[in-house]
Every structure is written in structure tokens, then in C-alpha cells.
Amino acid sequence: MEAYCFKCKAKREIKDPKKVTMKNGKPATQGVCPVCSTKVFRIGKS
């Protein structure tokens, strides 16, 4: 699964993806950018 990295300004494959649920109950995926190690977050498909 890919997410947009704001530091690299590109879509990257999520490293160590974790399924999370936001406060409003929607599913999301949280992980780390493999290039710069910044946290990346994708709302929706998890």
C-alpha cells in the first residue's frame, strides 16, 4: 500500500504498516516512509 510522504513529496510504499481507527471510526493505515523515515498516514483502505 502506498501513502504520500510530505517530506519526500512523492508516493512511497508504507514500511511497517499498522491498521488504526481514527476518532470518528474510519479506518486508516499508519507507517513509516522507507526513504526518509517520516511517519506516513493513509485514510481509507486498511
mmCIF entry with sequence, helices, sheets and N, C-alpha, C, O atoms, coordinates in Angstrom:
data_MODEL
# 
_entry.id   MODEL 
# 
_entity.id                         1 
_entity.type                       polymer 
_entity.pdbx_number_of_molecules   1 
# 
_entity_poly.entity_id                      1 
_entity_poly.type                           'polypeptide(L)' 
_entity_poly.nstd_linkage                   no 
_entity_poly.nstd_monomer                   no 
_entity_poly.pdbx_seq_one_letter_code       MEAYCFKCKAKREIKDPKKVTMKNGKPATQGVCPVCSTKVFRIGKS 
_entity_poly.pdbx_seq_one_letter_code_can   MEAYCFKCKAKREIKDPKKVTMKNGKPATQGVCPVCSTKVFRIGKS 
_entity_poly.pdbx_strand_id                 A 
# 
loop_
_entity_poly_seq.entity_id 
_entity_poly_seq.num 
_entity_poly_seq.mon_id 
_entity_poly_seq.hetero 
1 1  MET n 
1 2  GLU n 
1 3  ALA n 
1 4  TYR n 
1 5  CYS n 
1 6  PHE n 
1 7  LYS n 
1 8  CYS n 
1 9  LYS n 
1 10 ALA n 
1 11 LYS n 
1 12 ARG n 
1 13 GLU n 
1 14 ILE n 
1 15 LYS n 
1 16 ASP n 
1 17 PRO n 
1 18 LYS n 
1 19 LYS n 
1 20 VAL n 
1 21 THR n 
1 22 MET n 
1 23 LYS n 
1 24 ASN n 
1 25 GLY n 
1 26 LYS n 
1 27 PRO n 
1 28 ALA n 
1 29 THR n 
1 30 GLN n 
1 31 GLY n 
1 32 VAL n 
1 33 CYS n 
1 34 PRO n 
1 35 VAL n 
1 36 CYS n 
1 37 SER n 
1 38 THR n 
1 39 LYS n 
1 40 VAL n 
1 41 PHE n 
1 42 ARG n 
1 43 ILE n 
1 44 GLY n 
1 45 LYS n 
1 46 SER n 
# 
_struct_asym.id          A 
_struct_asym.entity_id   1 
# 
loop_
_struct_sheet.id 
_struct_sheet.type 
_struct_sheet.number_strands 
_struct_sheet.details 
AA1 ? 2 ? 
AA2 ? 3 ? 
# 
loop_
_struct_sheet_order.sheet_id 
_struct_sheet_order.range_id_1 
_struct_sheet_order.range_id_2 
_struct_sheet_order.offset 
_struct_sheet_order.sense 
AA1 1 2 ? anti-parallel 
AA2 1 2 ? anti-parallel 
AA2 2 3 ? anti-parallel 
# 
loop_
_struct_sheet_range.sheet_id 
_struct_sheet_range.id 
_struct_sheet_range.beg_label_comp_id 
_struct_sheet_range.beg_label_asym_id 
_struct_sheet_range.beg_label_seq_id 
_struct_sheet_range.pdbx_beg_PDB_ins_code 
_struct_sheet_range.end_label_comp_id 
_struct_sheet_range.end_label_asym_id 
_struct_sheet_range.end_label_seq_id 
_struct_sheet_range.pdbx_end_PDB_ins_code 
_struct_sheet_range.beg_auth_comp_id 
_struct_sheet_range.beg_auth_asym_id 
_struct_sheet_range.beg_auth_seq_id 
_struct_sheet_range.end_auth_comp_id 
_struct_sheet_range.end_auth_asym_id 
_struct_sheet_range.end_auth_seq_id 
AA1 1 GLU A 2  ? CYS A 5  ? GLU A 2  CYS A 5  
AA1 2 ALA A 10 ? GLU A 13 ? ALA A 10 GLU A 13 
AA2 1 LYS A 15 ? THR A 21 ? LYS A 15 THR A 21 
AA2 2 PRO A 27 ? VAL A 32 ? PRO A 27 VAL A 32 
AA2 3 LYS A 39 ? ILE A 43 ? LYS A 39 ILE A 43 
# 
loop_
_atom_site.group_PDB 
_atom_site.id 
_atom_site.type_symbol 
_atom_site.label_atom_id 
_atom_site.label_alt_id 
_atom_site.label_comp_id 
_atom_site.label_asym_id 
_atom_site.label_entity_id 
_atom_site.label_seq_id 
_atom_site.pdbx_PDB_ins_code 
_atom_site.Cartn_x 
_atom_site.Cartn_y 
_atom_site.Cartn_z 
_atom_site.occupancy 
_atom_site.B_iso_or_equiv 
_atom_site.pdbx_formal_charge 
_atom_site.auth_seq_id 
_atom_site.auth_comp_id 
_atom_site.auth_asym_id 
_atom_site.auth_atom_id 
_atom_site.pdbx_PDB_model_num 
ATOM 1   N N  . MET A 1 1  ? 0.839   -1.179 0.000  1.00 0.00 ? 1  MET A N  1 
ATOM 2   C CA . MET A 1 1  ? 0.000   0.000  0.000  1.00 0.00 ? 1  MET A CA 1 
ATOM 3   C C  . MET A 1 1  ? 0.886   1.246  0.000  1.00 0.00 ? 1  MET A C  1 
ATOM 4   O O  . MET A 1 1  ? 1.928   1.273  0.656  1.00 0.00 ? 1  MET A O  1 
ATOM 5   N N  . GLU A 1 2  ? 0.473   2.262  -0.728 1.00 0.00 ? 2  GLU A N  1 
ATOM 6   C CA . GLU A 1 2  ? 1.241   3.489  -0.837 1.00 0.00 ? 2  GLU A CA 1 
ATOM 7   C C  . GLU A 1 2  ? 0.576   4.635  -0.091 1.00 0.00 ? 2  GLU A C  1 
ATOM 8   O O  . GLU A 1 2  ? -0.646  4.677  0.055  1.00 0.00 ? 2  GLU A O  1 
ATOM 9   N N  . ALA A 1 3  ? 1.394   5.553  0.374  1.00 0.00 ? 3  ALA A N  1 
ATOM 10  C CA . ALA A 1 3  ? 0.915   6.781  1.004  1.00 0.00 ? 3  ALA A CA 1 
ATOM 11  C C  . ALA A 1 3  ? 1.816   7.915  0.552  1.00 0.00 ? 3  ALA A C  1 
ATOM 12  O O  . ALA A 1 3  ? 2.954   7.684  0.144  1.00 0.00 ? 3  ALA A O  1 
ATOM 13  N N  . TYR A 1 4  ? 1.313   9.137  0.622  1.00 0.00 ? 4  TYR A N  1 
ATOM 14  C CA . TYR A 1 4  ? 2.090   10.299 0.196  1.00 0.00 ? 4  TYR A CA 1 
ATOM 15  C C  . TYR A 1 4  ? 2.986   10.760 1.334  1.00 0.00 ? 4  TYR A C  1 
ATOM 16  O O  . TYR A 1 4  ? 2.516   10.998 2.446  1.00 0.00 ? 4  TYR A O  1 
ATOM 17  N N  . CYS A 1 5  ? 4.284   10.887 1.051  1.00 0.00 ? 5  CYS A N  1 
ATOM 18  C CA . CYS A 1 5  ? 5.243   11.390 2.029  1.00 0.00 ? 5  CYS A CA 1 
ATOM 19  C C  . CYS A 1 5  ? 5.429   12.880 1.780  1.00 0.00 ? 5  CYS A C  1 
ATOM 20  O O  . CYS A 1 5  ? 5.857   13.281 0.698  1.00 0.00 ? 5  CYS A O  1 
ATOM 21  N N  . PHE A 1 6  ? 5.109   13.701 2.776  1.00 0.00 ? 6  PHE A N  1 
ATOM 22  C CA . PHE A 1 6  ? 5.205   15.149 2.611  1.00 0.00 ? 6  PHE A CA 1 
ATOM 23  C C  . PHE A 1 6  ? 6.648   15.639 2.613  1.00 0.00 ? 6  PHE A C  1 
ATOM 24  O O  . PHE A 1 6  ? 6.936   16.705 2.067  1.00 0.00 ? 6  PHE A O  1 
ATOM 25  N N  . LYS A 1 7  ? 7.543   14.896 3.207  1.00 0.00 ? 7  LYS A N  1 
ATOM 26  C CA . LYS A 1 7  ? 8.950   15.291 3.221  1.00 0.00 ? 7  LYS A CA 1 
ATOM 27  C C  . LYS A 1 7  ? 9.607   14.998 1.868  1.00 0.00 ? 7  LYS A C  1 
ATOM 28  O O  . LYS A 1 7  ? 10.329  15.838 1.332  1.00 0.00 ? 7  LYS A O  1 
ATOM 29  N N  . CYS A 1 8  ? 9.356   13.810 1.320  1.00 0.00 ? 8  CYS A N  1 
ATOM 30  C CA . CYS A 1 8  ? 9.909   13.431 0.007  1.00 0.00 ? 8  CYS A CA 1 
ATOM 31  C C  . CYS A 1 8  ? 9.112   14.042 -1.151 1.00 0.00 ? 8  CYS A C  1 
ATOM 32  O O  . CYS A 1 8  ? 9.621   14.163 -2.265 1.00 0.00 ? 8  CYS A O  1 
ATOM 33  N N  . LYS A 1 9  ? 7.863   14.424 -0.882 1.00 0.00 ? 9  LYS A N  1 
ATOM 34  C CA . LYS A 1 9  ? 6.926   14.927 -1.900 1.00 0.00 ? 9  LYS A CA 1 
ATOM 35  C C  . LYS A 1 9  ? 6.706   13.904 -3.007 1.00 0.00 ? 9  LYS A C  1 
ATOM 36  O O  . LYS A 1 9  ? 6.728   14.227 -4.195 1.00 0.00 ? 9  LYS A O  1 
ATOM 37  N N  . ALA A 1 10 ? 6.492   12.648 -2.578 1.00 0.00 ? 10 ALA A N  1 
ATOM 38  C CA . ALA A 1 10 ? 6.238   11.564 -3.529 1.00 0.00 ? 10 ALA A CA 1 
ATOM 39  C C  . ALA A 1 10 ? 5.461   10.462 -2.834 1.00 0.00 ? 10 ALA A C  1 
ATOM 40  O O  . ALA A 1 10 ? 5.449   10.373 -1.606 1.00 0.00 ? 10 ALA A O  1 
ATOM 41  N N  . LYS A 1 11 ? 4.803   9.611  -3.641 1.00 0.00 ? 11 LYS A N  1 
ATOM 42  C CA . LYS A 1 11 ? 4.115   8.455  -3.072 1.00 0.00 ? 11 LYS A CA 1 
ATOM 43  C C  . LYS A 1 11 ? 5.149   7.374  -2.799 1.00 0.00 ? 11 LYS A C  1 
ATOM 44  O O  . LYS A 1 11 ? 5.996   7.080  -3.643 1.00 0.00 ? 11 LYS A O  1 
ATOM 45  N N  . ARG A 1 12 ? 5.071   6.792  -1.625 1.00 0.00 ? 12 ARG A N  1 
ATOM 46  C CA . ARG A 1 12 ? 6.020   5.749  -1.224 1.00 0.00 ? 12 ARG A CA 1 
ATOM 47  C C  . ARG A 1 12 ? 5.258   4.552  -0.666 1.00 0.00 ? 12 ARG A C  1 
ATOM 48  O O  . ARG A 1 12 ? 4.155   4.696  -0.140 1.00 0.00 ? 12 ARG A O  1 
ATOM 49  N N  . GLU A 1 13 ? 5.857   3.374  -0.788 1.00 0.00 ? 13 GLU A N  1 
ATOM 50  C CA . GLU A 1 13 ? 5.301   2.169  -0.180 1.00 0.00 ? 13 GLU A CA 1 
ATOM 51  C C  . GLU A 1 13 ? 5.434   2.312  1.337  1.00 0.00 ? 13 GLU A C  1 
ATOM 52  O O  . GLU A 1 13 ? 6.472   2.754  1.829  1.00 0.00 ? 13 GLU A O  1 
ATOM 53  N N  . ILE A 1 14 ? 4.393   1.943  2.073  1.00 0.00 ? 14 ILE A N  1 
ATOM 54  C CA . ILE A 1 14 ? 4.414   2.090  3.529  1.00 0.00 ? 14 ILE A CA 1 
ATOM 55  C C  . ILE A 1 14 ? 5.245   0.970  4.152  1.00 0.00 ? 14 ILE A C  1 
ATOM 56  O O  . ILE A 1 14 ? 5.019   -0.209 3.880  1.00 0.00 ? 14 ILE A O  1 
ATOM 57  N N  . LYS A 1 15 ? 6.206   1.350  4.988  1.00 0.00 ? 15 LYS A N  1 
ATOM 58  C CA . LYS A 1 15 ? 7.030   0.390  5.717  1.00 0.00 ? 15 LYS A CA 1 
ATOM 59  C C  . LYS A 1 15 ? 6.412   0.216  7.109  1.00 0.00 ? 15 LYS A C  1 
ATOM 60  O O  . LYS A 1 15 ? 6.022   1.204  7.731  1.00 0.00 ? 15 LYS A O  1 
ATOM 61  N N  . ASP A 1 16 ? 6.317   -1.002 7.599  1.00 0.00 ? 16 ASP A N  1 
ATOM 62  C CA . ASP A 1 16 ? 5.710   -1.325 8.892  1.00 0.00 ? 16 ASP A CA 1 
ATOM 63  C C  . ASP A 1 16 ? 4.276   -0.798 9.009  1.00 0.00 ? 16 ASP A C  1 
ATOM 64  O O  . ASP A 1 16 ? 3.976   -0.062 9.949  1.00 0.00 ? 16 ASP A O  1 
ATOM 65  N N  . PRO A 1 17 ? 3.377   -1.160 8.071  1.00 0.00 ? 17 PRO A N  1 
ATOM 66  C CA . PRO A 1 17 ? 2.007   -0.634 8.136  1.00 0.00 ? 17 PRO A CA 1 
ATOM 67  C C  . PRO A 1 17 ? 1.235   -1.192 9.331  1.00 0.00 ? 17 PRO A C  1 
ATOM 68  O O  . PRO A 1 17 ? 1.358   -2.369 9.671  1.00 0.00 ? 17 PRO A O  1 
ATOM 69  N N  . LYS A 1 18 ? 0.443   -0.332 9.957  1.00 0.00 ? 18 LYS A N  1 
ATOM 70  C CA . LYS A 1 18 ? -0.403  -0.720 11.083 1.00 0.00 ? 18 LYS A CA 1 
ATOM 71  C C  . LYS A 1 18 ? -1.807  -0.216 10.821 1.00 0.00 ? 18 LYS A C  1 
ATOM 72  O O  . LYS A 1 18 ? -1.993  0.943  10.451 1.00 0.00 ? 18 LYS A O  1 
ATOM 73  N N  . LYS A 1 19 ? -2.798  -1.077 11.009 1.00 0.00 ? 19 LYS A N  1 
ATOM 74  C CA . LYS A 1 19 ? -4.184  -0.662 10.859 1.00 0.00 ? 19 LYS A CA 1 
ATOM 75  C C  . LYS A 1 19 ? -4.592  0.108  12.104 1.00 0.00 ? 19 LYS A C  1 
ATOM 76  O O  . LYS A 1 19 ? -4.395  -0.363 13.224 1.00 0.00 ? 19 LYS A O  1 
ATOM 77  N N  . VAL A 1 20 ? -5.155  1.284  11.910 1.00 0.00 ? 20 VAL A N  1 
ATOM 78  C CA . VAL A 1 20 ? -5.617  2.110  13.012 1.00 0.00 ? 20 VAL A CA 1 
ATOM 79  C C  . VAL A 1 20 ? -7.033  2.580  12.714 1.00 0.00 ? 20 VAL A C  1 
ATOM 80  O O  . VAL A 1 20 ? -7.477  2.567  11.566 1.00 0.00 ? 20 VAL A O  1 
ATOM 81  N N  . THR A 1 21 ? -7.733  2.995  13.759 1.00 0.00 ? 21 THR A N  1 
ATOM 82  C CA . THR A 1 21 ? -9.066  3.551  13.614 1.00 0.00 ? 21 THR A CA 1 
ATOM 83  C C  . THR A 1 21 ? -9.019  4.987  14.129 1.00 0.00 ? 21 THR A C  1 
ATOM 84  O O  . THR A 1 21 ? -8.555  5.248  15.239 1.00 0.00 ? 21 THR A O  1 
ATOM 85  N N  . MET A 1 22 ? -9.505  5.906  13.308 1.00 0.00 ? 22 MET A N  1 
ATOM 86  C CA . MET A 1 22 ? -9.492  7.308  13.707 1.00 0.00 ? 22 MET A CA 1 
ATOM 87  C C  . MET A 1 22 ? -10.595 7.570  14.727 1.00 0.00 ? 22 MET A C  1 
ATOM 88  O O  . MET A 1 22 ? -11.451 6.715  14.954 1.00 0.00 ? 22 MET A O  1 
ATOM 89  N N  . LYS A 1 23 ? -10.575 8.742  15.337 1.00 0.00 ? 23 LYS A N  1 
ATOM 90  C CA . LYS A 1 23 ? -11.556 9.100  16.361 1.00 0.00 ? 23 LYS A CA 1 
ATOM 91  C C  . LYS A 1 23 ? -12.996 9.009  15.856 1.00 0.00 ? 23 LYS A C  1 
ATOM 92  O O  . LYS A 1 23 ? -13.906 8.678  16.617 1.00 0.00 ? 23 LYS A O  1 
ATOM 93  N N  . ASN A 1 24 ? -13.198 9.302  14.571 1.00 0.00 ? 24 ASN A N  1 
ATOM 94  C CA . ASN A 1 24 ? -14.546 9.266  14.006 1.00 0.00 ? 24 ASN A CA 1 
ATOM 95  C C  . ASN A 1 24 ? -14.951 7.866  13.554 1.00 0.00 ? 24 ASN A C  1 
ATOM 96  O O  . ASN A 1 24 ? -16.042 7.690  13.012 1.00 0.00 ? 24 ASN A O  1 
ATOM 97  N N  . GLY A 1 25 ? -14.093 6.865  13.767 1.00 0.00 ? 25 GLY A N  1 
ATOM 98  C CA . GLY A 1 25 ? -14.433 5.477  13.456 1.00 0.00 ? 25 GLY A CA 1 
ATOM 99  C C  . GLY A 1 25 ? -13.989 5.001  12.086 1.00 0.00 ? 25 GLY A C  1 
ATOM 100 O O  . GLY A 1 25 ? -14.154 3.824  11.766 1.00 0.00 ? 25 GLY A O  1 
ATOM 101 N N  . LYS A 1 26 ? -13.430 5.882  11.267 1.00 0.00 ? 26 LYS A N  1 
ATOM 102 C CA . LYS A 1 26 ? -12.991 5.477  9.933  1.00 0.00 ? 26 LYS A CA 1 
ATOM 103 C C  . LYS A 1 26 ? -11.660 4.730  10.008 1.00 0.00 ? 26 LYS A C  1 
ATOM 104 O O  . LYS A 1 26 ? -10.822 5.042  10.853 1.00 0.00 ? 26 LYS A O  1 
ATOM 105 N N  . PRO A 1 27 ? -11.463 3.746  9.131  1.00 0.00 ? 27 PRO A N  1 
ATOM 106 C CA . PRO A 1 27 ? -10.196 3.005  9.127  1.00 0.00 ? 27 PRO A CA 1 
ATOM 107 C C  . PRO A 1 27 ? -9.082  3.807  8.449  1.00 0.00 ? 27 PRO A C  1 
ATOM 108 O O  . PRO A 1 27 ? -9.340  4.644  7.583  1.00 0.00 ? 27 PRO A O  1 
ATOM 109 N N  . ALA A 1 28 ? -7.857  3.539  8.855  1.00 0.00 ? 28 ALA A N  1 
ATOM 110 C CA . ALA A 1 28 ? -6.688  4.199  8.260  1.00 0.00 ? 28 ALA A CA 1 
ATOM 111 C C  . ALA A 1 28 ? -5.480  3.291  8.425  1.00 0.00 ? 28 ALA A C  1 
ATOM 112 O O  . ALA A 1 28 ? -5.521  2.315  9.174  1.00 0.00 ? 28 ALA A O  1 
ATOM 113 N N  . THR A 1 29 ? -4.413  3.618  7.723  1.00 0.00 ? 29 THR A N  1 
ATOM 114 C CA . THR A 1 29 ? -3.160  2.879  7.820  1.00 0.00 ? 29 THR A CA 1 
ATOM 115 C C  . THR A 1 29 ? -2.049  3.867  8.147  1.00 0.00 ? 29 THR A C  1 
ATOM 116 O O  . THR A 1 29 ? -1.940  4.927  7.530  1.00 0.00 ? 29 THR A O  1 
ATOM 117 N N  . GLN A 1 30 ? -1.234  3.507  9.117  1.00 0.00 ? 30 GLN A N  1 
ATOM 118 C CA . GLN A 1 30 ? -0.136  4.364  9.547  1.00 0.00 ? 30 GLN A CA 1 
ATOM 119 C C  . GLN A 1 30 ? 1.157   3.582  9.433  1.00 0.00 ? 30 GLN A C  1 
ATOM 120 O O  . GLN A 1 30 ? 1.195   2.385  9.722  1.00 0.00 ? 30 GLN A O  1 
ATOM 121 N N  . GLY A 1 31 ? 2.213   4.255  9.013  1.00 0.00 ? 31 GLY A N  1 
ATOM 122 C CA . GLY A 1 31 ? 3.501   3.583  8.881  1.00 0.00 ? 31 GLY A CA 1 
ATOM 123 C C  . GLY A 1 31 ? 4.631   4.576  8.761  1.00 0.00 ? 31 GLY A C  1 
ATOM 124 O O  . GLY A 1 31 ? 4.536   5.712  9.225  1.00 0.00 ? 31 GLY A O  1 
ATOM 125 N N  . VAL A 1 32 ? 5.720   4.125  8.122  1.00 0.00 ? 32 VAL A N  1 
ATOM 126 C CA . VAL A 1 32 ? 6.928   4.936  8.000  1.00 0.00 ? 32 VAL A CA 1 
ATOM 127 C C  . VAL A 1 32 ? 7.374   4.953  6.544  1.00 0.00 ? 32 VAL A C  1 
ATOM 128 O O  . VAL A 1 32 ? 7.245   3.952  5.839  1.00 0.00 ? 32 VAL A O  1 
ATOM 129 N N  . CYS A 1 33 ? 7.898   6.089  6.095  1.00 0.00 ? 33 CYS A N  1 
ATOM 130 C CA . CYS A 1 33 ? 8.465   6.194  4.743  1.00 0.00 ? 33 CYS A CA 1 
ATOM 131 C C  . CYS A 1 33 ? 9.792   5.433  4.726  1.00 0.00 ? 33 CYS A C  1 
ATOM 132 O O  . CYS A 1 33 ? 10.634  5.663  5.594  1.00 0.00 ? 33 CYS A O  1 
ATOM 133 N N  . PRO A 1 34 ? 10.001  4.532  3.759  1.00 0.00 ? 34 PRO A N  1 
ATOM 134 C CA . PRO A 1 34 ? 11.247  3.756  3.714  1.00 0.00 ? 34 PRO A CA 1 
ATOM 135 C C  . PRO A 1 34 ? 12.474  4.588  3.342  1.00 0.00 ? 34 PRO A C  1 
ATOM 136 O O  . PRO A 1 34 ? 13.599  4.154  3.588  1.00 0.00 ? 34 PRO A O  1 
ATOM 137 N N  . VAL A 1 35 ? 12.286  5.772  2.756  1.00 0.00 ? 35 VAL A N  1 
ATOM 138 C CA . VAL A 1 35 ? 13.407  6.593  2.315  1.00 0.00 ? 35 VAL A CA 1 
ATOM 139 C C  . VAL A 1 35 ? 13.888  7.546  3.408  1.00 0.00 ? 35 VAL A C  1 
ATOM 140 O O  . VAL A 1 35 ? 15.082  7.611  3.701  1.00 0.00 ? 35 VAL A O  1 
ATOM 141 N N  . CYS A 1 36 ? 12.939  8.295  4.019  1.00 0.00 ? 36 CYS A N  1 
ATOM 142 C CA . CYS A 1 36 ? 13.334  9.336  4.976  1.00 0.00 ? 36 CYS A CA 1 
ATOM 143 C C  . CYS A 1 36 ? 12.888  9.056  6.412  1.00 0.00 ? 36 CYS A C  1 
ATOM 144 O O  . CYS A 1 36 ? 13.181  9.851  7.306  1.00 0.00 ? 36 CYS A O  1 
ATOM 145 N N  . SER A 1 37 ? 12.191  7.953  6.651  1.00 0.00 ? 37 SER A N  1 
ATOM 146 C CA . SER A 1 37 ? 11.733  7.533  7.983  1.00 0.00 ? 37 SER A CA 1 
ATOM 147 C C  . SER A 1 37 ? 10.731  8.493  8.629  1.00 0.00 ? 37 SER A C  1 
ATOM 148 O O  . SER A 1 37 ? 10.620  8.537  9.855  1.00 0.00 ? 37 SER A O  1 
ATOM 149 N N  . THR A 1 38 ? 10.007  9.255  7.820  1.00 0.00 ? 38 THR A N  1 
ATOM 150 C CA . THR A 1 38 ? 8.955   10.129 8.314  1.00 0.00 ? 38 THR A CA 1 
ATOM 151 C C  . THR A 1 38 ? 7.668   9.319  8.426  1.00 0.00 ? 38 THR A C  1 
ATOM 152 O O  . THR A 1 38 ? 7.447   8.397  7.641  1.00 0.00 ? 38 THR A O  1 
ATOM 153 N N  . LYS A 1 39 ? 6.814   9.657  9.401  1.00 0.00 ? 39 LYS A N  1 
ATOM 154 C CA . LYS A 1 39 ? 5.538   8.967  9.534  1.00 0.00 ? 39 LYS A CA 1 
ATOM 155 C C  . LYS A 1 39 ? 4.653   9.309  8.331  1.00 0.00 ? 39 LYS A C  1 
ATOM 156 O O  . LYS A 1 39 ? 4.560   10.465 7.920  1.00 0.00 ? 39 LYS A O  1 
ATOM 157 N N  . VAL A 1 40 ? 4.009   8.282  7.778  1.00 0.00 ? 40 VAL A N  1 
ATOM 158 C CA . VAL A 1 40 ? 3.047   8.480  6.698  1.00 0.00 ? 40 VAL A CA 1 
ATOM 159 C C  . VAL A 1 40 ? 1.704   7.896  7.130  1.00 0.00 ? 40 VAL A C  1 
ATOM 160 O O  . VAL A 1 40 ? 1.649   6.967  7.935  1.00 0.00 ? 40 VAL A O  1 
ATOM 161 N N  . PHE A 1 41 ? 0.627   8.451  6.585  1.00 0.00 ? 41 PHE A N  1 
ATOM 162 C CA . PHE A 1 41 ? -0.710  8.111  7.033  1.00 0.00 ? 41 PHE A CA 1 
ATOM 163 C C  . PHE A 1 41 ? -1.622  8.049  5.824  1.00 0.00 ? 41 PHE A C  1 
ATOM 164 O O  . PHE A 1 41 ? -1.597  8.949  4.984  1.00 0.00 ? 41 PHE A O  1 
ATOM 165 N N  . ARG A 1 42 ? -2.427  7.001  5.722  1.00 0.00 ? 42 ARG A N  1 
ATOM 166 C CA . ARG A 1 42 ? -3.374  6.872  4.619  1.00 0.00 ? 42 ARG A CA 1 
ATOM 167 C C  . ARG A 1 42 ? -4.754  6.604  5.178  1.00 0.00 ? 42 ARG A C  1 
ATOM 168 O O  . ARG A 1 42 ? -4.966  5.623  5.890  1.00 0.00 ? 42 ARG A O  1 
ATOM 169 N N  . ILE A 1 43 ? -5.694  7.479  4.854  1.00 0.00 ? 43 ILE A N  1 
ATOM 170 C CA . ILE A 1 43 ? -7.070  7.333  5.312  1.00 0.00 ? 43 ILE A CA 1 
ATOM 171 C C  . ILE A 1 43 ? -7.812  6.463  4.320  1.00 0.00 ? 43 ILE A C  1 
ATOM 172 O O  . ILE A 1 43 ? -7.604  6.563  3.111  1.00 0.00 ? 43 ILE A O  1 
ATOM 173 N N  . GLY A 1 44 ? -8.686  5.601  4.845  1.00 0.00 ? 44 GLY A N  1 
ATOM 174 C CA . GLY A 1 44 ? -9.471  4.736  3.972  1.00 0.00 ? 44 GLY A CA 1 
ATOM 175 C C  . GLY A 1 44 ? -9.001  3.307  4.087  1.00 0.00 ? 44 GLY A C  1 
ATOM 176 O O  . GLY A 1 44 ? -8.812  2.791  5.189  1.00 0.00 ? 44 GLY A O  1 
ATOM 177 N N  . LYS A 1 45 ? -8.809  2.652  2.920  1.00 0.00 ? 45 LYS A N  1 
ATOM 178 C CA . LYS A 1 45 ? -8.420  1.241  2.891  1.00 0.00 ? 45 LYS A CA 1 
ATOM 179 C C  . LYS A 1 45 ? -7.355  0.913  3.940  1.00 0.00 ? 45 LYS A C  1 
ATOM 180 O O  . LYS A 1 45 ? -6.329  1.587  4.042  1.00 0.00 ? 45 LYS A O  1 
ATOM 181 N N  . SER A 1 46 ? -7.622  -0.122 4.702  1.00 0.00 ? 46 SER A N  1 
ATOM 182 C CA . SER A 1 46 ? -6.604  -0.503 5.681  1.00 0.00 ? 46 SER A CA 1 
ATOM 183 C C  . SER A 1 46 ? -6.293  -1.978 5.602  1.00 0.00 ? 46 SER A C  1 
ATOM 184 O O  . SER A 1 46 ? -5.456  -2.474 6.356  1.00 0.00 ? 46 SER A O  1 
# 
